[in-house]
Amino acid sequence: MKTNRIFRLLLLMLLPFIGSCTKDEIVFDSELPRFELREGYELLEVIVPQGTLATDKIYIIGEFNGGMEAVGNPLWQLEKAYDTDVKWGIYLNPADFVDGKTLADGYTFYSVEQGEERSLDNTPVLHKDAPGLGQRLNVLVYRWADYFNKPANPDEVEHDGYVIYIVDNTGYEELAMYAWGDAEAFGGWPGIRPTGKIEIDGINYKYFDTGAANEGLNLNLIFNNNGEGKQLGDYNVTLNQDFYLELTPEGVNEFDPSSVVTHDGYTVFVSDLTGWEALYLYMWGTVNDLNGGWPGMAPTGTQIINGVTYTYFDLGAANCDAGLEEHVILNNGNGKQIDDVVVFNLDRDVYVELTASGAKEIDPTTYKPSGTTEPDPVVSEYSIYIENLTGWDSFYIYAYGDKEIFGGWPGTKSDDIREIDGVSYTVFTVEGSGETENLIFNDNNGTQYDALTITIDKDYYITAYPDKAELR
């Protein structure tokens, strides 16, 4: 029949289009290019596992760059895409490769926070695919090693003395804890490494057992990057209880586990400086009136992050990864609004500073609300007591770091000699407000060595030997 012939003809015409809608050709948002191509460079765009921190440091390692020796070298460090936490990139110049090696000789990725790359079955991974010069390649990291190293069960851990629990947001590659006060309780600088990791009520901590023998001591804790030149200011404790602390690059703060909020899906955090009596969030785009018609949804709650109070809106887990492109309008429900505060796919948390005249996205790790000023630092006078056992004809201290507190090279020497408890000290007086300084002891005649890294916030007693220095 003529009708059947027409149907068969239409079916043949449609076959190419039916075949083009296969699952293999679906492109996910994480696979979209996030970095511009560069002539002469190989571009790897790396899709990292969920839970990778935006503050993490990730490196590519392989035979072409010395393997683990590349960790810490900015040349081999990945950069996070500006608009998503799941895509990171690195530009590679083959001229930087060693020993004639290439990516085809194998490479993997290393997270400072979570360890080396692993497959879904917890085996090491070695990639060998490479883009051409001026081209890009997507690489998928399934897991980090820490995914398989589950924190200890708190019910099964026996602690030695009181415990110091740490939420570590320093970004340090290694963490150590030194103590001074009633005793140098954890040994000489830089102190002890964490006893272990533990999960309590959904929060992951690093923890230090302080030792039953140290109970009751009053100590000043100095958290540092295991003696590699970075440290936080002193935090005073008396070891008569457990402590929960959060570490950031700026300092040490008491941590309240009850303040941790479990969010429903991704969240819009608003630092609200408008002065409006009410705040609402409205969305339009792929779906209009998502989470409610005008003026939109009311705030889910408030949360303090790095000392800043945010009004937040949970967008709902059901809306995640649904391919929705939504425009966000923040308003007061009574005639005042800021349009298109952000346009995104509900694929990430968003942090915004909102004023009555506009809005901008912010980085919560460094953000200070507009109009706030840093208080003037409190400058105090401190003394550095040196027991000089060098045998040098002259003894100078030079310092570099936040400032040259002893002036230019070779620094300064002191004629202030004091005897304390039978020990003769050369005393250097300095003014400071928490600056970090690296001391070099020298004789201004060719002999010198790197001594110690200190924070100018207290007095120090140091023994100087001919080739090293030790805190007393």
HUTA-V652098 format. One record per helix or strand. SS is the DSSP state (alpha for helix, beta for strand). FROM is the first residue (numbers start at 1). TO is the last residue. If there is no record, write none. Layout:
# HUTA-V652098
SS/FROM/TO
SS/FROM/TO
This chain:
# HUTA-V652098
alpha/2/19
alpha/23/25
alpha/29/31
beta/42/47
beta/58/62
alpha/63/65
alpha/67/70
alpha/74/76
beta/77/77
beta/79/80
beta/87/92
alpha/94/96
alpha/103/105
beta/107/111
beta/115/118
beta/124/124
beta/127/127
beta/136/140
beta/143/144
alpha/145/147
beta/152/153
alpha/154/156
beta/163/169
beta/176/181
beta/192/193
beta/196/200
beta/203/209
alpha/212/214
beta/218/224
beta/231/231
beta/235/238
beta/243/248
beta/251/254
alpha/257/259
beta/267/272
beta/280/285
beta/297/298
beta/301/305
beta/308/314
alpha/317/319
beta/326/331
beta/337/344
beta/350/355
beta/358/361
beta/380/388
beta/396/401
beta/412/412
beta/417/420
beta/423/432
beta/436/442
beta/448/455
beta/460/464
beta/469/471
